[in-house]
Amino acid sequence: MKFNSKNLFISGLILIGLGLLLSLFLSLAFSLVIAVIVAVAFYLLFTGSDGSGDGADEEEPDETEVGIESLLMLNIELRKCIMPEAVRDQFEQIIDQLLALLPKINQAGPDGELAWVINRMATEYLPEKSVRPYIKLDESARHEEATVTSVEEGLAGMKAELNEVETILASRQSSEFNAKAKFLKQRFKL
């Protein structure tokens, strides 16, 4: 077992503290046994049962998983909000399109600029700059014709861009990846 000095020190302090505290109420031998058990349990809890440390070696979550989770949570938020059905349908179509596109784009060029842009669209742009500002409007404002038209136009533009990305992926036009990524960054201010 590999010992982590910080966790070992903290466990030792707990051992001493509990030993002193318990010795006030119980016999010295019994309190020492309980203190050792608690200190060992604390040490194992914070270092893991194999003594590997505090989990600093864990892998970062996969971009695809983060994007999918973000979109699923966003879909739940949409369903809780009262809004025109046409707007909800368009938001959900974009979410569905991104859900289908994320694994493909991250597999085709996980370190590429286009993958980065599509991942940001799923985790930042759609939730934070499109859906949530719309949801924060009061119900009457969400149903105003001008608001609905503006949102629908923005979503239609996003859908068209995502369709083009799907076409680029399907035709494997890797030369188009960077050009499309730069365009989308500018268009959606990512």
TORPAPA-743143 format. One record per residue (C-alpha): residue number from 1; x, y, z. Coordinates in nm, 2 decimals, always signed. Last residue first. Layout:
<pts>
PT num     px     py     pz
PT NUM      X      Y      Z
...
</pts>
This chain:
<pts>
PT num     px     py     pz
PT 190  -1.80  +3.09  -2.95
PT 189  -1.96  +3.39  -3.12
PT 188  -2.23  +3.18  -3.30
PT 187  -2.15  +3.31  -3.65
PT 186  -1.78  +3.37  -3.59
PT 185  -1.71  +3.03  -3.43
PT 184  -1.93  +2.87  -3.69
PT 183  -1.73  +3.02  -3.97
PT 182  -1.40  +2.92  -3.82
PT 181  -1.52  +2.56  -3.77
PT 180  -1.65  +2.54  -4.12
PT 179  -1.31  +2.64  -4.26
PT 178  -1.13  +2.40  -4.03
PT 177  -1.35  +2.10  -4.12
PT 176  -1.37  +2.17  -4.50
PT 175  -1.03  +2.02  -4.57
PT 174  -1.15  +1.71  -4.39
PT 173  -1.42  +1.65  -4.65
PT 172  -1.52  +1.31  -4.52
PT 171  -1.84  +1.31  -4.74
PT 170  -2.06  +1.22  -4.45
PT 169  -1.87  +1.45  -4.21
PT 168  -1.90  +1.75  -4.44
PT 167  -2.27  +1.67  -4.50
PT 166  -2.33  +1.65  -4.12
PT 165  -2.15  +1.98  -4.08
PT 164  -2.38  +2.13  -4.35
PT 163  -2.69  +2.00  -4.17
PT 162  -2.55  +2.16  -3.84
PT 161  -2.53  +2.49  -4.02
PT 160  -2.88  +2.47  -4.15
PT 159  -3.01  +2.37  -3.81
PT 158  -2.84  +2.67  -3.65
PT 157  -2.99  +2.91  -3.91
PT 156  -3.34  +2.76  -3.85
PT 155  -3.28  +2.80  -3.47
PT 154  -3.21  +3.17  -3.51
PT 153  -3.51  +3.22  -3.74
PT 152  -3.74  +3.03  -3.50
PT 151  -3.61  +3.24  -3.20
PT 150  -3.68  +3.57  -3.39
PT 149  -4.02  +3.46  -3.51
PT 148  -4.12  +3.35  -3.16
PT 147  -4.01  +3.67  -3.01
PT 146  -4.19  +3.88  -3.27
PT 145  -4.50  +3.68  -3.23
PT 144  -4.52  +3.72  -2.86
PT 143  -4.56  +3.38  -2.68
PT 142  -4.23  +3.39  -2.49
PT 141  -4.31  +3.74  -2.39
PT 140  -4.64  +3.63  -2.23
PT 139  -4.47  +3.36  -2.04
PT 138  -4.21  +3.57  -1.88
PT 137  -3.86  +3.55  -2.04
PT 136  -3.62  +3.33  -1.85
PT 135  -3.70  +3.03  -2.08
PT 134  -3.58  +3.23  -2.39
PT 133  -3.25  +3.33  -2.21
PT 132  -3.22  +2.96  -2.11
PT 131  -3.26  +2.82  -2.46
PT 130  -3.04  +3.04  -2.68
PT 129  -2.73  +3.18  -2.53
PT 128  -2.67  +2.95  -2.23
PT 127  -2.81  +2.61  -2.34
PT 126  -2.75  +2.63  -2.72
PT 125  -2.42  +2.82  -2.70
PT 124  -2.26  +2.65  -2.40
PT 123  -2.26  +2.27  -2.39
PT 122  -2.40  +2.16  -2.72
PT 121  -2.26  +2.46  -2.93
PT 120  -1.93  +2.42  -2.74
PT 119  -1.91  +2.06  -2.84
PT 118  -1.98  +2.16  -3.20
PT 117  -1.70  +2.42  -3.19
PT 116  -1.45  +2.19  -3.04
PT 115  -1.52  +1.92  -3.29
PT 114  -1.48  +2.17  -3.57
PT 113  -1.14  +2.28  -3.42
PT 112  -1.00  +1.94  -3.43
PT 111  -0.89  +1.73  -3.14
PT 110  -1.17  +1.47  -3.16
PT 109  -1.16  +1.46  -3.54
PT 108  -1.39  +1.19  -3.68
PT 107  -1.48  +1.03  -3.35
PT 106  -1.57  +1.36  -3.18
PT 105  -1.77  +1.46  -3.48
PT 104  -1.96  +1.14  -3.51
PT 103  -2.03  +1.11  -3.13
PT 102  -2.16  +1.47  -3.12
PT 101  -2.37  +1.46  -3.44
PT 100  -2.66  +1.25  -3.32
PT  99  -2.71  +1.43  -3.00
PT  98  -2.66  +1.76  -3.18
PT  97  -2.94  +1.68  -3.42
PT  96  -3.17  +1.57  -3.14
PT  95  -3.10  +1.89  -2.95
PT  94  -3.16  +2.10  -3.27
PT  93  -3.49  +1.91  -3.32
PT  92  -3.58  +1.96  -2.96
PT  91  -3.53  +2.34  -2.99
PT  90  -3.74  +2.33  -3.31
PT  89  -4.02  +2.13  -3.14
PT  88  -4.02  +2.36  -2.84
PT  87  -4.06  +2.67  -3.06
PT  86  -4.34  +2.51  -3.26
PT  85  -4.52  +2.41  -2.94
PT  84  -4.53  +2.76  -2.81
PT  83  -4.38  +2.78  -2.46
PT  82  -4.46  +2.66  -2.10
PT  81  -4.14  +2.53  -1.94
PT  80  -4.08  +2.20  -1.78
PT  79  -4.02  +2.02  -2.11
PT  78  -3.75  +2.27  -2.21
PT  77  -3.56  +2.21  -1.88
PT  76  -3.57  +1.83  -1.94
PT  75  -3.43  +1.89  -2.29
PT  74  -3.15  +2.10  -2.14
PT  73  -3.06  +1.82  -1.91
PT  72  -3.04  +1.58  -2.21
PT  71  -2.83  +1.83  -2.40
PT  70  -2.58  +1.88  -2.12
PT  69  -2.55  +1.50  -2.07
PT  68  -2.49  +1.45  -2.44
PT  67  -2.22  +1.72  -2.44
PT  66  -2.04  +1.59  -2.14
PT  65  -2.05  +1.24  -2.27
PT  64  -1.92  +1.34  -2.61
PT  63  -1.64  +1.55  -2.45
PT  62  -1.53  +1.24  -2.25
PT  61  -1.49  +1.31  -1.88
PT  60  -1.14  +1.38  -1.76
PT  59  -0.95  +1.07  -1.65
PT  58  -0.89  +1.00  -1.28
PT  57  -0.53  +1.04  -1.16
PT  56  -0.62  +1.30  -0.90
PT  55  -0.84  +1.04  -0.73
PT  54  -0.74  +1.12  -0.37
PT  53  -0.45  +0.88  -0.35
PT  52  -0.38  +0.52  -0.48
PT  51  -0.39  +0.35  -0.14
PT  50  -0.57  +0.05  -0.29
PT  49  -0.88  +0.10  -0.08
PT  48  -0.91  +0.46  -0.18
PT  47  -0.69  +0.73  -0.03
PT  46  -0.96  +0.94  +0.13
PT  45  -1.18  +0.65  +0.26
PT  44  -0.89  +0.43  +0.34
PT  43  -0.74  +0.70  +0.57
PT  42  -1.07  +0.77  +0.73
PT  41  -1.13  +0.40  +0.79
PT  40  -0.78  +0.36  +0.94
PT  39  -0.84  +0.65  +1.17
PT  38  -1.18  +0.53  +1.27
PT  37  -1.05  +0.18  +1.35
PT  36  -0.75  +0.32  +1.54
PT  35  -0.98  +0.55  +1.75
PT  34  -1.21  +0.26  +1.83
PT  33  -0.92  +0.04  +1.95
PT  32  -0.77  +0.33  +2.16
PT  31  -1.11  +0.39  +2.32
PT  30  -1.14  +0.03  +2.43
PT  29  -0.79  +0.02  +2.57
PT  28  -0.83  +0.35  +2.76
PT  27  -1.16  +0.27  +2.92
PT  26  -1.45  +0.48  +2.81
PT  25  -1.58  +0.83  +2.86
PT  24  -1.28  +1.05  +2.89
PT  23  -1.07  +0.80  +2.70
PT  22  -1.31  +0.85  +2.41
PT  21  -1.20  +1.21  +2.36
PT  20  -0.83  +1.15  +2.40
PT  19  -0.83  +0.85  +2.16
PT  18  -1.06  +1.04  +1.92
PT  17  -0.81  +1.33  +1.91
PT  16  -0.50  +1.10  +1.88
PT  15  -0.65  +0.89  +1.60
PT  14  -0.79  +1.19  +1.42
PT  13  -0.45  +1.35  +1.43
PT  12  -0.29  +1.03  +1.30
PT  11  -0.55  +1.01  +1.01
PT  10  -0.47  +1.37  +0.92
PT   9  -0.10  +1.29  +0.91
PT   8  -0.16  +0.97  +0.70
PT   7  -0.38  +1.17  +0.46
PT   6  -0.10  +1.43  +0.41
PT   5  +0.17  +1.17  +0.40
PT   4  +0.01  +0.96  +0.13
PT   3  +0.11  +0.60  +0.19
PT   2  +0.14  +0.34  -0.09
PT   1  +0.00  +0.00  +0.00
</pts>
